[in-house]
Amino acid sequence: MTRFIWPFIIFVVLAGFLYVGLNLDPREVPSPLIGKPAPAFTLPQLHEPSKQFSPAEMKGKVWLLNVWASWCVSCREEHPILVELSRKNIVPIYGLDYKDKRADAQATLREGGDPYVLSVSDPEGRTGIDYGVYGVPETYVIDKQGVIQYKQIGPITHQNLREKILPLVAELEKRP
């Protein structure tokens, strides 16, 4: 009788872990960067490679950093939402073109509209690695002090924009 108890207990524990794991949202991967200063970088602008951009230029402003690429199918999914958001002029959106060819990225923005104040080019993906990018798209909400307050893994939807991102942006705008 006791020889069946231990296997049964192990089975119940493993089943419990499986049950909990199946109910987790893979897009809710906690980022160790939340609450920490956004990693510094200086990268060439996508449309004007002779000019550079650094997040230090954004001190005092709440902004979004959207990591995207022309080869990314999910990025094309979220792109119309970003274009719509940029037209509303609620929060500035900056793009980080990740592991992409400049010409392909520029063509994508010409075709679908350009929601970004500007995009920078990260062809080797080093800056993306510094930000802990799992895959594109990913979007970061960065506060006036340059601290990452939120990370959206996967495409932005109208729902998470309405329920999470825009309320957070409004709250951060009120802070000194």
Helices and strands as residue ranges (DSSP letters): H 2-22, E 43-44, E 52-53, G 55-58, E 63-68, H 73-88, E 93-98, H 102-112, E 118-122, H 126-130, E 138-142, E 148-153, H 158-160, I 161-165, H 166-174
